[in-house]
């Protein structure tokens, strides 16, 4: 049984993507994002939330990503309702940058800061499919830096869906939450600052198969 509308606050948005093979295997490139709505009176639609995310943050991400990156869609569900099934929204690609890519395990990192200290209240988003042209050495520079700053700005701004819900970024603490059964206890904090790490980061789980 669905929970009351006024208890539906936090959305989990999973960006499903992949990086095409470039001499080795295909690599996953997915991101789990959390956004809360500022009021709880408008209708909730998982599909509309996903569509709005794809049209705003997703569009900035595709514009910054290498052509090896292809999004497969956006999956959205309500975290507050343990029984809410995810719904899939379209997310078009591929990435816009056609030059040589960096290794699949490299990533651009956004750091999400909240009002609370501690590991549970700081988020990090690792976006794959970076391009060699975006960096000088290990650092984002030039036009590449500007493109990823646009992703940073879009993430910090949030988005508004077709139902009029205004969505802002959040950090969910799974260790401080109970999410398996209703009634849930969802512990999250609004994001106060989104920082762009100019150093290229690493996601070992995206490392492709060894070629010999």
SVG drawing of the C-alpha trace seen along z (x, -y; Angstrom):
<svg xmlns="http://www.w3.org/2000/svg" viewBox="-2 -27 53 39">
<polyline fill="none" stroke="black" stroke-width="0.4" points="0.0,0.0 1.5,-3.4 2.5,-5.8 0.7,-9.2 1.8,-11.9 3.1,-14.2 5.6,-11.5 7.1,-11.1 10.2,-13.4 13.4,-11.8 13.9,-10.4 16.6,-7.9 17.7,-8.5 20.1,-5.9 21.8,-6.9 22.4,-3.7 25.2,-3.9 28.2,-2.2 31.5,-3.0 32.1,-1.2 35.1,1.1 38.3,-0.7 40.7,2.2 39.3,4.1 35.9,4.8 32.8,2.6 32.8,0.8 29.8,-0.2 29.2,-3.9 26.3,-4.4 25.6,-6.9 23.2,-6.9 21.8,-10.3 19.4,-11.6 17.2,-14.6 14.5,-15.9 11.5,-17.9 11.1,-21.2 7.3,-20.8 5.2,-17.7 1.8,-18.9 2.2,-18.2 1.6,-14.8 4.6,-12.4 5.6,-10.7 8.8,-8.7 8.8,-9.0 8.4,-12.8 11.2,-13.1 13.5,-11.0 12.6,-13.0 13.3,-16.3 16.7,-15.0 17.7,-13.8 16.7,-17.1 18.8,-19.2 21.6,-17.4 21.7,-14.6 22.0,-17.0 25.0,-18.7 26.6,-15.3 26.2,-14.1 27.7,-17.5 30.8,-16.9 31.3,-13.2 33.4,-11.3 31.6,-9.7 32.4,-6.3 29.7,-7.0 26.1,-6.0 23.4,-6.4 20.9,-3.5 18.2,-5.4 17.3,-6.8 15.7,-4.7 13.7,-6.6 11.9,-5.5 10.7,-7.0 13.2,-6.2 10.5,-6.8 8.4,-4.0 10.1,-0.6 7.6,0.9 7.8,-1.7 9.1,0.0 11.5,-2.0 10.3,-3.5 12.5,-4.0 12.8,-7.3 14.6,-7.9 18.1,-9.4 19.6,-10.2 23.3,-10.0 26.1,-9.3 28.6,-11.7 29.5,-14.8 33.3,-14.7 34.7,-12.6 38.4,-12.8 40.5,-10.2 39.1,-9.1 41.0,-8.5 41.0,-5.0 37.5,-3.7 38.4,-3.8 39.1,-7.5 36.4,-9.8 35.5,-13.4 34.5,-13.8 31.8,-16.1 32.0,-16.5 28.6,-17.1 28.9,-18.9 26.1,-19.2 25.6,-21.0 26.9,-18.0 30.4,-16.6 31.4,-13.0 31.7,-10.5 27.9,-9.7 27.1,-13.3 29.5,-13.9 28.7,-12.6 30.8,-12.0 29.7,-11.4 32.2,-9.8 31.4,-10.5 33.2,-8.3 34.0,-8.7 36.4,-11.5 38.5,-12.8 42.2,-13.4 41.6,-16.8 39.9,-17.9 43.1,-17.7 46.6,-18.9 48.4,-16.2 46.0,-15.2 44.0,-18.4 40.9,-19.5 41.6,-22.6 40.3,-24.8 37.1,-23.9 36.9,-20.6 36.9,-22.3 34.1,-24.6 32.0,-21.6 32.4,-19.9 31.7,-23.1 28.4,-23.1 27.6,-19.7 28.6,-21.0 26.3,-24.0 23.4,-21.9 23.7,-19.4 23.8,-22.2 20.8,-23.9 18.6,-20.8 15.5,-20.8 11.7,-21.1 9.5,-18.3 6.3,-18.5 4.2,-18.3 5.8,-21.4 8.0,-19.7 11.3,-21.5 14.1,-19.1 17.4,-19.8 20.4,-17.5 20.7,-15.5 23.1,-13.1 21.4,-9.9 23.0,-8.1 22.1,-4.4 23.8,-3.5 21.5,-5.9 18.4,-4.9 15.9,-2.0 14.9,-1.5 13.8,2.1 10.3,2.1 7.5,-0.5 7.4,-2.7 10.9,-3.7 13.3,-6.0 15.1,-8.0 18.1,-10.0 19.3,-12.6 20.7,-16.1 20.3,-18.8 23.5,-19.5 24.7,-23.0 27.7,-23.1 28.8,-21.1 32.6,-21.2 34.4,-20.0 37.6,-18.2 40.0,-19.4 42.1,-16.2 40.9,-13.2 39.7,-10.5 39.5,-6.7 36.7,-4.1 38.4,-0.7 35.1,1.2 35.0,-0.4 38.4,1.0 38.2,3.0 39.6,6.5 43.3,6.9 44.6,7.3 47.7,9.4"/>
</svg>
